[in-house]
C-alpha cells in the first residue's frame, strides 16, 4: 500500500512538473539577431592605396539572443572582430561574450543585473548605449533598479563600470595602464497626466524629472589633485498644450579635470531646449543648445569617445545621401552654442501646387558656434585654459564669432503619379573642417549641394530609382593654390558629382551601381572615381548584401558621435538576420 | 508608498553628498615627491608647429620635468607627422630620424617614455606619462653615460666624446645614440588663442650625430663594468645657434627600443 502511495505521489508530481514545464515553455519567447560585416581589401593605386599593412580582410560580427518568460528576460551578445574592419578602433580586435543581462520586472519593480543600457532624460548626464556602426558600446556592467511606486512615477538607480572594448572590468586595466571609475546614478520622473486623474484627458501635459550621476575614479596623477568623486545633476521639464510642446533640460557638473578639457577645474553646464508645434500638414520645431565643458567620462585620461557617461544630443539635420553626409557635424563637448529650426508643410491634395497626392515641403536650418571664453586671473597671471586653473570665464548667452557649422536646406517630396515619385533637396553648408575633423589650417568647407532622387514604379513588383547629386565648393576647386605639404588635407575636397541607379524586384532583389567623382579636387591625383556595385537579397528577416568597389575617405556619424573611415577598395559582404 | 519615496530620496541625497569632491582651486597641484636613485629618463615629445594642443602638452611635460627633477628627466621635442609639415612660414624642424620614430601615427601631441619609437604600447598622451616617468625614475640604474663636447667656432665642427659603462649585467643588443638638440628657437606656432609668431620652441631635435641606427656597445650581454668610449662628430648647420645647442646621448636596447640611461650636455 505504502509503495502504491509513493508511486501515485511520484506520478502526481511528474504530471504537475510536466504541466508547469509545458506552461513554462508556452510562455517562453526567444528572439535574436545576427550580423556579419566583412571587407576584403585590395590595393588600388588610383586612390593611393599602395600598402594594405598586412590586412587583407576585416570582419565585424555579432550574434545576440534574448529570452523572455513573463516577467523575466535575459540575453547575451557575442561579438567578434577578427580583425576589426578599417576605420574601427584597433582595441576592438578580439572575440568573446561582450554583453549579458538578466531582468525581472513585474511592473512595480524591475531589476537588471549584467550589462545595462539606459538613459536619463535627454542623456546630458547619463546614457549607456551601443552603436554597431560606430563600434561603440559603453554598457554599464553592474545593476539597475526601476521602481514604479504609483501611476506616472518612475524611479531608477544604476551602478556599475563601463565597457572599454575588451579590457577586463577591473579598477585598473593593467594592459592599458588606465583606471576606470565606477558610475552610479539615480533618476526620477513624474508624469502628472498619468498621476492625476483630472489631468488624464487634459490638453495640458506636464512631466518633470531629475537625475544625479556620480563617478568614483582613482586619482593616479602625479601633477594634480584629481577629484575622486565627480557628480553631475540635471533637471528637466516637458510641457504641452494642444498642438504645442516645450521641453528643456539643464545639467551641471562639478570640477572634472580631464584630458579632454586640458585638466581645468571649471564646472560644466549644458542646456537643451525644444519648442514645437504641429497640426495636420504642418509642423515646426525650434531647438537651442548650449554646452560648456560637459565631457563626462569614467576615466579622466580618456580621449575621443572612450567611456562617455553622458551624451550630448546633436541638433542638426541628418542627411542620408552620400554627398551631403560627407560633412556631418560632430558634437564638441568642450563648448558649443547651437540652434535648429525645422519646418514641414504639406501642400494639400487637390490644390494647384499640391496636385493629386499633395506636396511635402521641408525647411531646416541649423548652426553651431563656439562659446565665448574670457581669460581669468590665476596666481596673478592672466590665463586661458591653463591646466590646474579654472580655465576660463564664459558668459552663458554669449556666442563666439567662431562658427563651427551651418546647414540650410530645403526639400520637396512629391508623388507625381501612381508610378513616379521625386525628392529633391538643396543644401547650403558651412563646415569648419579644422575644428570638426582636425585638419589644421585647412580652409573651411563652404558648399552648395543638391540632389534629386526619382523613383519609377515599373509594375507592382519592379521599380527603378535614380539618384543624381552634386557638391560645389565656393572656394576650393580646381586651380586652388595649396602647399605641397598640405596636400593630405585636401582629400575629398573640391567639387563632386554622384549618380546611382537601383533596380528593385520586390520582395527579394535589389541591384545598384553608383559612382562618386571628386572631379573638382584641387589636387589632380585626388580627382578619383569611387565606383560601387551592390546586390542585395532579402528573404523574410534575412538580408544579404554584396558590394564591390571603392569607398572614399570620410566620417561616419550617428547622433553627433563620429568615427573616421579611411579610403578603401575591395569587396564588402553583409549578412544579417533576426528571429 | 511614502516610505519608498523616503528611502529613494535618502539614497539620492547620500549619493549627491558622497558623490562630489570639490577641489580647492588654490591647491590643485600636488607637491613634489622626490624619487630616489640615479636612473635618468628621456621623454620624446612628438609635436608639430601646426598642432594646436602641442604647446599645452609640452608645458605639461616640462612641468613634470621641473617637479620630478631637471637633472634626471630630459625632453626631446621631435617634430613629426602632418601637423609638423612646414607650411608657409611655419618652421621646418622635420628630420628623417624623427619621421621614422613617429612611425606613421595619426596625431600630435604624442609621447614616449624611454622608448625610441612610437609602436603599440609605447604611445602615450601627455596626461598618461606621469606614472611611466615615475616608474622609470624608480628603476635601478644599469648604465652610466657621459658626454663631453668640443665645438670649433670657425669650422662649426662639433666633436663628441662619450664614455659608456655598464653598472649592472644587462642582456640585449645594446646601442648608443647621440642627438643634436637646439633649445629656444623662436617661430610660428598655432595655439588655442590663435597664431603665435614668437613662440619659443624648446629642445628641438635636429638629427642624430652618429646616425639613425646608433653605435654598438655590446651585442648579446653587457657585464657590470664593461666600458667603451665613443667618438663622433658633425658640422652644425649655419642656421643652428651653437649657444643653444646640446648633445643628448642615450644607451638603448635595440630589440625592445627601451632607453636605459640618458644624458644631455651643452656643446659650448
Interface residues (C-beta under 8 A of the other chain):
Chain A: X147 X149 X150 X155 X157 X177 X178 X184 X185 X186 X188 X212 X214 X216 X220 X221 X222 X223 X224 X225 X226 X227 X228 X229 X230 X231 X233 X254 X255 X257 X259 X262 X263 X265 X300 X301 X303 X384 X385 X387 X388 X389 X390 X438 X440 X441 X483 X485 X486 X488 X489
Chain B: X1 X4 X5 X8 X11 X12 X15 X16 X18 X19 X20 X21 X22 X23 X25 X27 X28 X29 X30 X33 X50 X51 X52 X53 X56 X59 X60 X63 X64 X67 X68 X82 X83 X85 X86 X87 X88 X107 X125 X127 X128 X130 X131 X132 X133 X134 X190 X192 X193
